Amino acid sequence: MKNKFLSISAALLGLWVSGCSVKQPAGTNTETSATSSTLTVTYTNPVLPGDYADPSVVRVGSDYWATATSSEWAPLYPILHSKNLVDWETVGHVFPKEPPAWAEAHFWAPEISYEKGRYYIYYTAKKKGGNLCVGVASSSKATGPYTDHGPLVCQEVGSIDGFPIRDEKGDLYLIWKEDGNSKGLPTPLWGQRMNEERTALTGEKFELFRNDKGTWEGGLVEGSALVNRNGYFYMFYAGDACCGRQCTYGVGVARAKNLRGPWEKFAGNPIMKKNESWTCPGHGTVVTTEAGQDYFLYHAYSANITVYPGRQGLLDEILWGTDGWPTFKTNSPILTATAPHKTNAPESLNIQDEFTSTTLHQDWQWFVTQPPFTKVQGGKLTLQAAPAGIGSALTRRTVGGNYTATTVLSPNQVPSGVSAGLAAVGDPNHAVGVSLLNGEVVLWSTKDNKTEIISRASLPSQENLHLRLTTTKGDQLQFAYSANSSIWTTLNNGQAVSGAFLPPWDRGVRVGLVVKGPATGSASFESFQLVNSPE
């Protein structure tokens, strides 16, 4: 994720940019042919490092706009911008402050589209006291502000993965999945007319197709993305289990001459499956460059680090055969390929935030159910405490399995009864961290909302306290503290604490700042740093 103020010269020198989080320099490659002076610029997947599940992308002129699943992390649905499909920057959110009034959880699978000067986000969310629904929000600008139009469809077993398309007559339709697999039922993909205001469905729904058990599709089909090409509607879709260590996801394609069908599934499905580097690819969107090349932006897990960074955003070119069917070069995620626009900026995934701005960087995240009260002023971040779960959390996505996170806080600004520190976080009830509490440095682990104190140490008599988390292999967590950042004292006799229990079924691990205690309490942090190491 590239900070737009980062100059090329600064990136080449590896300089820090306050609050910046961008891709590794390894993602930028240039090759010069031995027989010519032609420069080939390449990119390396992922193009969206970290937890960017179910990505969706649209091109408007020379600009690309993308979004992705937020799940239970706010602010909801990031808006990302790029000029070349490989260098992305978070520039806003669909719901930056509060969830839509009708919804309470499971903020999944947003689909971004553009028509006649307006941007539309079709998103999935759980209705308050109800089931999963497909809703829609719109704005005259990609960056917002967005107006929510509420839910469009809410079936008894749930409705997810909405996608807009015009049929062969130019009429507007919504395509979505009935979430039958949540109840052990089939998962038909439905279509229904939608009014031009995108506020309601009209007429009767019809089925496009459903999952075929006993095939690679397994218990479901979902994540449909449609394009109209050479007299056919093509649907790229995902099949089988999306998430977690036992996932079996893949990508298939079907086509029909009319939106209502009949639909023909490609005999060569799945057209994308796992390889030795990436596993469980699926749920993406097709985008066409100004030059007419088609690309697929989708997610997959790293086969090496598995679930810890979450489902990351990958990009592959779509190849169209003489038979009219699409394929991918290796039928699995590409590792390195020619950059679509022959550009790819040198970047770094490391983060250094000294809190010198008066606003938070766009990539900070917090719990949907527990938005923190923060104040950024004078080079300090003040985070208000919360009594439930692990307390207030302000976090960043992790992008690999090996990293070191550090923070600096002021002990004299942490009141008695308030715990403040640094943690690897799965959700409000699962985290492992090191905190200052009542004059001690405490190593703790919270699982299923039950907290265990693993180790304690006396607080150094210094003005500042430095805390450090070193993670290897995604789940081996070592903690240390220091009075000056030069001499570190390890906790738990230097032994790692297992974080294998941290990732929820659909999310990656975050790392960041936590403050627990009565809501009248707070803590101040002077900096946050996250440095990634080679896998």
For each residue, the residues with C-beta under 8 A, 3 or more apart:
1: 21 22 23 48 49 80 88 89 90 363
2: 6 20 22 23 87 88 89 345 347
3: 6 17 19 20 21 22 89
4: 89
5: 17
6: 2 3 10 11 17 20 22 347
7: 10 11
8: 11 12 345 346
9: 12 13
10: 6 7 13 15 17
11: 6 7 8 14 15 22 25 345 346 347 348
12: 8 9 346
13: 9 10
14: 11 25 348
15: 10 11
16: 20 350 352
17: 3 5 6 10 20 352
18: 352 353 354 356 357
19: 3 351 352 353 357 360 361
20: 2 3 6 16 17 348 351 352 361
21: 1 3 349 350 351 361 363 396 397 530
22: 1 2 3 6 11 347 348 349
23: 1 2 27 47 49 87 347 348 349
24: 27 49 347 348 349 532
25: 11 14 28 346 347 348
26: 44
27: 23 24 43 44 47 86 344 347
28: 25 41 42 43 344 345 346 347
29: 41 42 43 44 336 344
30: 39 40 41 42
31: 39 40 42
32: 37 38 39 40
33: 36 37 38 40
34:
35:
36: 33
37: 32 33
38: 32 33
39: 30 31 32
40: 30 31 32 33 338
41: 28 29 30 338 339 342 343 344
42: 28 29 30 31 336 337 338 339 344
43: 27 28 29 47 86 315 336 337 338 339 344
44: 26 27 29 335 336
45: 278 312 314 315 316 333 334 335 336
46: 49 300 312 313 314
47: 23 27 43 85 86 88 297 313 314 315
48: 1 52 55 66 68 80 88 297 312 313 314
49: 1 23 24 46 309 312 313 349 397 399 400
50: 309 310 312 397 398 399 508
51: 309 310 311 312 397 507 508 510
52: 48 55 68 69 78 299 310 311 312 313
53: 68 69 71 108 283 299 310 311 506
54: 68 69 108 109 110 161 223 283 284 299 311
55: 48 52 66 67 68 283 284 285 297 298 299 313
56: 66 67 68 109 110 111 112 225 284 285 297
57: 64 65 66 85 112 285 287 297
58: 64 65 66 112 113 114 119 285 287
59: 62 63 64 65 287 288 289 290
60: 63 65 114 142
61:
62: 59 83 290
63: 59 60 81 82 83 142
64: 57 58 59 81 82 83 84 85 287
65: 57 58 59 60 79 80 81 112 114 119 142
66: 48 55 56 57 58 79 80 81 82 88 112 297 313
67: 55 56 77 78 79 80 94 110 112 121
68: 48 52 53 54 55 56 77 78 80 110 299 313
69: 52 53 54 107 108 109 110 506
70: 73 74 75 76 77 78 107 108 368
71: 53 106 107 108 504 506 507
72: 105 106 107 367 368 369 427 504 507
73: 70 365 366 367 368 395 507 510
74: 70 95 99 365 366 367 368 371
75: 70 78 93 95 96 97 365
76: 70 93 94 95 96 99 107 368
77: 67 68 70 93 94 95 107 110 121 123
78: 52 67 68 70 75 90 92 93 362
79: 65 66 67 90 91 92 93 94 142 143 144
80: 1 48 65 66 67 68 88 89 90 91
81: 63 64 65 66 88 89 91 142 143
82: 63 64 66 85 86 87 88 89
83: 62 63 64 87 341 343
84: 64 87 339 340 341 343 344
85: 47 57 64 82 287 289 295 297 315 339 340 341
86: 27 43 47 82 315 339 340 341 343 344
87: 2 23 82 83 84 343 344 345 347
88: 1 2 47 48 66 80 81 82
89: 1 2 3 4 80 81 82
90: 1 78 79 80 362 363
91: 79 80 81 142 143 362
92: 78 79 96 142 143 144 362
93: 75 76 77 78 79 96 144 362
94: 67 76 77 79 110 121 123 137 144 146
95: 74 75 76 77 98 99 100 137 146 148
96: 75 76 92 93 144
97: 75 371
98: 95 101 371
99: 74 76 95 103 104 107 125 368
100: 95 103 125 135 137 148 150
101: 98 148
102: 125 127 128 135 148 150 151
103: 99 100 107 125 126 127 128 133 135 151
104: 99 125 126 127 128 129
105: 72 125 126 368 369
106: 71 72 124 125 126 132
107: 69 70 71 72 76 77 99 103 123 124 125 368
108: 53 54 69 70 71 123 124 125 160 161 506
109: 54 56 69 123 124 160 161 162 223 283
110: 54 56 67 68 69 77 94 121 122 123 124
111: 56 121 122 123 161 162 163 164 225 285
112: 56 57 58 65 66 67 119 120 121 142
113: 58 119 120 122 164
114: 58 60 65 118 119 120 142
115: 118 120
116:
117: 140
118: 114 115 138 139 140
119: 58 65 112 113 114 138 139 140 141 142 146
120: 112 113 114 115 136 137 138 164 198
121: 67 77 94 110 111 112 136 137 138 146
122: 110 111 113 134 135 136 152 162 163 164 174
123: 77 94 107 108 109 110 111 134 135 136 137 162
124: 106 107 108 109 110 132 133 134 135 159 160 161 162
125: 99 100 102 103 104 105 106 107 108 132 133 135 151
126: 103 104 105 106 130 131 132 133
127: 102 103 104 130 131 132 133 151 154
128: 102 103 104
129: 104
130: 126 127 133 154
131: 126 127 154 155 156 157 158 159
132: 106 124 125 126 127 154 158 159 160 179
133: 103 124 125 126 127 130 151 152 153 154 158 159
134: 122 123 124 151 152 153 154 159 160 161 162 174 176
135: 100 102 103 122 123 124 125 148 149 150 151 152
136: 120 121 122 123 148 149 150 152 162 198 199
137: 94 95 100 120 121 123 146 147 148 149
138: 118 119 120 121 146 147 149 198
139: 118 119 142 143 144 145 146 147
140: 117 118 119
141: 119 144
142: 60 63 65 79 81 91 92 112 114 119 139
143: 79 81 91 92 139
144: 79 92 93 94 96 139 141
145: 139
146: 94 95 119 121 137 138 139
147: 137 138 139
148: 95 100 101 102 135 136 137
149: 135 136 137 138 152 197 198 199
150: 100 102 135 136 199
151: 102 103 125 127 133 134 135 154
152: 122 133 134 135 136 149 162 174 194 198 199 200 201
153: 133 134 159 162 174 176 192 201
154: 127 130 131 132 133 134 151 158 159
155: 131 158 159 178 179
156: 131
157: 131 178 179 180 182 183 185
158: 131 132 133 154 155 178 179 182
159: 124 131 132 133 134 153 154 155 162 176 177 178 179
160: 108 109 124 132 134 176 177 179 222
161: 54 108 109 111 124 134 176 177 222 223 224 283
162: 109 111 122 123 124 134 136 152 153 159 174 175 176
163: 111 122 174 175 176 224 225 226
164: 111 113 120 122 172 173 174 175 194 198
165: 172 173 175 226 228 233 259
166: 170 171 172 173 228
167: 170 171 173 258 259 260
168: 257 258 259
169:
170: 166 167
171: 166 167 193
172: 164 165 166 193 194 195 196 198
173: 164 165 166 167 191 192 193 194 259
174: 122 134 152 153 162 163 164 191 192 194 201
175: 162 163 164 165 189 190 191 208 224 226 235
176: 134 153 159 160 161 162 163 189 190 224
177: 159 160 161 187 188 189 190 220 221 222 223 224
178: 155 157 158 159 187 188 189 190
179: 132 155 157 158 159 160 182 183 187
180: 157 183 184 185 186 187 188 220
181: 184 185 187 219 220
182: 157 158 179
183: 157 179 180
184: 180 181
185: 157 180 181
186: 180 210 211 213
187: 177 178 179 180 181 210 211 219 220 221 222
188: 177 178 180 207 208 209 210
189: 175 176 177 178 207 208 209 210 221 222 224 235 237
190: 175 176 177 178 205 206 207 208
191: 173 174 175 205 206 207 208 259 260
192: 153 173 174 201 202 203 204 205 206
193: 171 172 173 201 202 203
194: 152 164 172 173 174 198 200 201 202
195: 172 198 199 200 201 202
196: 172
197: 149 200
198: 120 136 138 149 152 164 172 194 195
199: 136 149 150 152 195
200: 152 194 195 197
201: 152 153 174 192 193 194 195 205
202: 192 193 194 195
203: 192 193
204: 192
205: 190 191 192 201
206: 190 191 192 260
207: 188 189 190 191 210
208: 175 188 189 190 191 224 235 256 259 260 261 263
209: 188 189 221 254 261 263 265
210: 186 187 188 189 207 221
211: 186 187 215 217 218 219 220 221 239
212: 215 217 265
213: 186 217 218 219
214:
215: 211 212 218 239
216: 239 240 250 252 269 270 273
217: 211 212 213 220 221 239 240 252
218: 211 213 215 239 240 241 248
219: 181 187 211 213 240 241
220: 177 180 181 187 211 217 239 240 241
221: 177 187 189 209 210 211 217 224 237 238 239 252
222: 160 161 177 187 189 237 238 239 242 283
223: 54 109 161 177 237 238 282 283 284
224: 161 163 175 176 177 189 208 221 235 236 237
225: 56 111 163 235 236 237 284 285 286
226: 163 165 175 233 234 235 236
227: 233 234 236 286 294
228: 165 166 232 233 234
229: 232 234 320
230: 324
231: 257
232: 228 229 255 256 257 324
233: 165 226 227 228 255 256 257 258 259
234: 226 227 228 229 253 254 255 326
235: 175 189 208 224 225 226 253 254 255 263
236: 224 225 226 227 251 252 253 284 286 296 326
237: 189 221 222 223 224 225 251 252 253 254
238: 221 222 223 242 249 250 251 252 282 283
239: 211 215 216 217 218 220 221 222 249 250 251 252 269 270 282
240: 216 217 218 219 220 248 249 250
241: 218 219 220 244 246 247 248 249 280
242: 222 238 247 249 280 282 283 506
243: 247 249 280 311 505 506
244: 241 247 307 503 505 506
245: 306 307
246: 241
247: 241 242 243 244 279 280 301
248: 218 240 241 280
249: 238 239 240 241 242 243 280 281 282 283 300
250: 216 238 239 240 269 270 272 273 274 280 281 282
251: 236 237 238 239 270 271 272 273 281 282 284 296 298
252: 216 217 221 236 237 238 239 265 266 269 270 271
253: 234 235 236 237 265 266 269 271 325 326
254: 209 234 235 237 263 264 265 266
255: 232 233 234 235 263 264 266 324 325
256: 208 232 233 259 260 261 262 263 264
257: 168 231 232 233
258: 167 168 233 261
259: 165 167 168 173 191 208 233 256
260: 167 191 206 208 256
261: 208 209 256 258
262: 256
263: 208 209 235 254 255 256
264: 254 255 256
265: 209 212 252 253 254 269
266: 252 253 254 255 269 271 325
267:
268: 271 325 327
269: 216 239 250 252 253 265 266
270: 216 239 250 251 252 273 331
271: 251 252 253 266 268 326 327 328 331
272: 250 251 281 282 298 316 328 331 332 333
273: 216 250 251 270 281 331 332
274: 250 278 279 280 281 300 303 332
275: 278 279 303 330 332 333
276: 303
277: 302 303 304 333 335
278: 45 274 275 281 300 301 302 303 314 332 333
279: 247 274 275 300 301 302 303 306
280: 241 242 243 247 248 249 250 274 300 301 311
281: 249 250 251 272 273 274 278 298 299 300 314 332 333
282: 223 238 239 242 249 250 251 272 298 299 300
283: 53 54 55 109 161 222 223 238 242 249 298 299
284: 54 55 56 223 225 236 251 296 297 298 299
285: 55 56 57 58 111 225 296 297 298
286: 225 227 236 294 295 296 318
287: 57 58 59 64 85 294 295 297
288: 59 292 293 294 295
289: 59 85 292 293 294 295 340 341
290: 59 62
291:
292: 288 289
293: 288 289 317 340
294: 227 286 287 288 289 317 318 320 326
295: 85 286 287 288 289 315 316 317 318 340
296: 236 251 284 285 286 315 316 317 318 328
297: 47 48 55 56 57 66 85 284 285 287 313 314 315
298: 55 251 272 281 282 283 284 285 313 314 316
299: 52 53 54 55 68 281 282 283 284 311 312 313 314
300: 46 249 274 278 279 280 281 282 311 312 314 333
301: 247 278 279 280 305 306 307 310 311 312
302: 277 278 279 305 306 309 312 400 401
303: 274 275 276 277 278 279 306
304: 277 401 535
305: 301 302 308 309 400 401 473 474 535
306: 245 279 301 302 303 474
307: 244 245 301 310 474 503 508
308: 305 398 401 474 475 499 502 503 508 509
309: 49 50 51 302 305 312 397 398 399 400 401 474 508 509
310: 50 51 52 53 301 307 397 503 507 508 509
311: 51 52 53 54 243 280 299 300 301 508
312: 45 46 48 49 50 51 52 299 300 301 302 309 399
313: 46 47 48 49 52 55 66 68 297 298 299
314: 45 46 47 48 278 281 297 298 299 300 333 334
315: 43 45 47 85 86 295 296 297 340
316: 45 272 295 296 298 328 329 333 334 337
317: 293 294 295 296 328 329 334 337 340
318: 286 294 295 296 326 327 328
319: 326 327 328 329
320: 229 294 324 325 326
321: 324 325 326 327
322:
323:
324: 230 232 255 320 321
325: 253 255 266 268 320 321
326: 234 236 253 271 294 318 319 320 321
327: 268 271 318 319 321 331
328: 271 272 296 316 317 318 319 331 332 334
329: 316 317 319 334 337
330: 275 333 334
331: 270 271 272 273 327 328
332: 272 273 274 275 278 281 328
333: 45 272 275 277 278 281 300 314 316 330
334: 45 314 316 317 328 329 330 337
335: 44 45 277
336: 29 42 43 44 45
337: 42 43 316 317 329 334
338: 40 41 42 43 342
339: 41 42 43 84 85 86 342 343 344
340: 84 85 86 289 293 295 315 317
341: 83 84 85 86 289
342: 41 338 339
343: 41 83 84 86 87 339
344: 27 28 29 41 42 43 84 86 87 339
345: 2 8 11 28 87
346: 8 11 12 25 28
347: 2 6 11 22 23 24 25 27 28 87
348: 11 14 20 22 23 24 25
349: 21 22 23 24 49 399 400 532
350: 16 21 529 530 531 532
351: 19 20 21 396 528 529 530
352: 16 17 18 19 20 527 528 529
353: 18 19 361 527 528 529
354: 18 379 526 527
355: 376 379 380 381 525 526 527 528
356: 18 379
357: 18 19 360 361 376
358: 376 377
359: 376
360: 19 357 364 374 376 381 394
361: 19 20 21 353 357 364
362: 78 90 91 92 93
363: 1 21 90 396 397
364: 360 361 394 395 396 512
365: 73 74 75 394 395 396 397 510 512
366: 73 74 370 371 372 392 393 394 395
367: 72 73 74 370 371 393 427 428
368: 70 72 73 74 76 99 105 107 371
369: 72 105 428
370: 366 367 386 388 389 392 393 428
371: 74 97 98 366 367 368
372: 366 383 384 386 392 393 394 515
373: 383 384 392
374: 360 381 382 383 384 394
375: 381 382
376: 355 357 358 359 360 380 381 382
377: 358 380 382
378:
379: 354 355 356 526
380: 355 376 377 410 524 525 526
381: 355 360 374 375 376 394 513 524 525 526 528
382: 374 375 376 377 522 523 524 525
383: 372 373 374 392 394 420 513 515 522 523 524 525
384: 372 373 374 392 515 519 521 522
385: 391 392 418 420 515 516 517 518 519 520 521 522 523
386: 370 372 389 391 392 515 516 517 519
387: 391 516 517 518 519
388: 370 391 428
389: 370 386 428 429 446 449
390: 393 423 425 428 429 430 431 433 446 451 514 516
391: 385 386 387 388 419 514 515 516 517
392: 366 370 372 373 383 384 385 386 514 515 516
393: 366 367 370 372 390 423 425 428 431 510 512 513 514
394: 360 364 365 366 372 374 381 383 512 513 514
395: 73 364 365 366 425 510 511 512 513
396: 21 351 363 364 365 510 511 512 528 530
397: 21 49 50 51 309 310 363 365 508 510
398: 50 308 309 403 424 471 508 509 510 511 530
399: 49 50 309 312 349 403 532
400: 49 302 305 309 349 403 532 533 535
401: 302 304 305 308 309 471 472 473 474 475 535
402: 471 472 473 532 533 534 535
403: 398 399 400 470 471 511 530 531 532 533
404: 468 469 470 471 529 530 531 533
405: 422 468 469 471 511 512 528 529 530 531
406: 422 466 467 468 469 485 527 528 529
407: 421 422 466 467 513 525 526 527 528 529
408: 464 465 466 467 485 525 526 527
409: 413 414 420 421 436 464 465 467 523 524 525 526
410: 380 413 414 463 464 465 524 526
411: 414 436 459 463 464 465
412: 463
413: 409 410 522 523 524
414: 409 410 411 418 420 436 523 524
415: 418 517 521 522
416: 438
417: 438 517 518 521
418: 385 414 415 437 515 516 517 518 521 522 523
419: 391 435 436 437 442 514 515 516 517
420: 383 385 409 414 435 436 437 513 514 515 516 523 525
421: 407 409 433 434 435 436 442 467 513 514
422: 405 406 407 433 434 435 467 468 469 511 512 513 514
423: 390 393 431 432 433 434 435 469 511 512 513 514
424: 398 431 432 433 469 471 477 499 502 509 510 511
425: 390 393 395 430 431 433 502 509 510 511 512 514
426: 430 431 501 502 503 504 507 509 510
427: 72 367 430 504 507
428: 367 369 370 388 389 390 393 449
429: 389 390 446 447 448 449
430: 390 425 426 427 446 447 448 501 502 504
431: 390 393 423 424 425 426 445 446 502 514
432: 423 424 444 445 446 477 497 499 502
433: 390 421 422 423 424 425 443 444 469 479 514
434: 421 422 423 441 442 443 444 467 468 469 479 480 481 491
435: 419 420 421 422 423 441 442 444 467 514 516
436: 409 411 414 419 420 421 440 441 442 459 465 467 523
437: 418 419 420 440 442
438: 416 417
439: 458 459
440: 436 437 456 457 458 459
441: 434 435 436 456 457 458 459 465 467 481 491
442: 419 421 434 435 436 437 453 455 456
443: 433 434 453 454 455 456 479 491 492 497
444: 432 433 434 435 451 452 453 454
445: 431 432 451 452 454 497
446: 389 390 429 430 431 432 449 450 451 452
447: 429 430 450 452 501
448: 429 430
449: 389 428 429 446
450: 446 447
451: 390 444 445 446
452: 444 445 446 447
453: 442 443 444 456
454: 443 444 445 491 492 497
455: 442 443 479 491 492 493
456: 440 441 442 443 453
457: 440 441 481 489 491
458: 439 440 441
459: 411 436 439 440 441 465
460: 465 481 482 483
461: 483
462: 465 483 484
463: 410 411 412
464: 408 409 410 411 483 526
465: 408 409 410 411 436 441 459 460 462 481 482 483
466: 406 407 408 481 482 483 484 485 488
467: 406 407 408 409 421 422 434 435 436 441 479 480 481
468: 404 405 406 422 434 479 480 481 482 488
469: 404 405 406 422 423 424 433 434 477 478 479 511
470: 403 404 477 478 479 480
471: 398 401 402 403 404 405 424 474 475 476 477 478 499 511
472: 401 402 476 478 496
473: 305 401 402 476
474: 305 306 307 308 309 401 471 499 509
475: 308 401 471 498 499 500 502
476: 471 472 473 496 497 498 499
477: 424 432 469 470 471 496 497 498 499
478: 469 470 471 472 490 492 494 495 496 497
479: 433 434 443 455 467 468 469 470 490 491 492 497
480: 434 467 468 470 488 489 490 491
481: 434 441 457 460 465 466 467 468 488 489 491
482: 460 465 466 468 485 486 487 488 489
483: 460 461 462 464 465 466 487
484: 462 466 487
485: 406 408 466 482 488
486: 482
487: 482 483 484
488: 466 468 480 481 482 485
489: 457 480 481 482
490: 478 479 480 493 494
491: 434 441 443 454 455 457 479 480 481
492: 443 454 455 478 479 495 496 497
493: 455 490
494: 478 490
495: 478 492
496: 472 476 477 478 492
497: 432 443 445 454 476 477 478 479 492
498: 475 476 477 501
499: 308 424 432 471 474 475 476 477 502 509
500: 475
501: 426 430 447 498
502: 308 424 425 426 430 431 432 475 499 509
503: 244 307 308 310 426 507 508 509
504: 71 72 426 427 430 507
505: 243 244
506: 53 69 71 108 242 243 244
507: 51 71 72 73 310 426 427 503 504
508: 50 51 307 308 309 310 311 397 398 503
509: 308 309 310 398 424 425 426 474 499 502 503
510: 51 73 365 393 395 396 397 398 424 425 426
511: 395 396 398 403 405 422 423 424 425 469 471 530
512: 364 365 393 394 395 396 405 422 423 425 528
513: 381 383 393 394 395 407 420 421 422 423 525 528
514: 390 391 392 393 394 419 420 421 422 423 425 431 433 435
515: 372 383 384 385 386 391 392 418 419 420 521 522 523
516: 385 386 387 390 391 392 418 419 420 435
517: 385 386 387 391 415 417 418 419 521
518: 385 387 417 418 521
519: 384 385 386 387
520: 385
521: 384 385 415 417 418 515 517 518
522: 382 383 384 385 413 415 418 515
523: 382 383 385 409 413 414 418 420 436 515
524: 380 381 382 383 409 410 413 414
525: 355 380 381 382 383 407 408 409 420 513 528
526: 354 355 379 380 381 407 408 409 410 464
527: 352 353 354 355 406 407 408
528: 351 352 353 355 381 396 405 406 407 512 513 525
529: 350 351 352 353 404 405 406 407
530: 21 350 351 396 398 403 404 405 511
531: 350 403 404 405
532: 24 349 350 399 400 402 403
533: 400 402 403 404
534: 402
535: 304 305 400 401 402
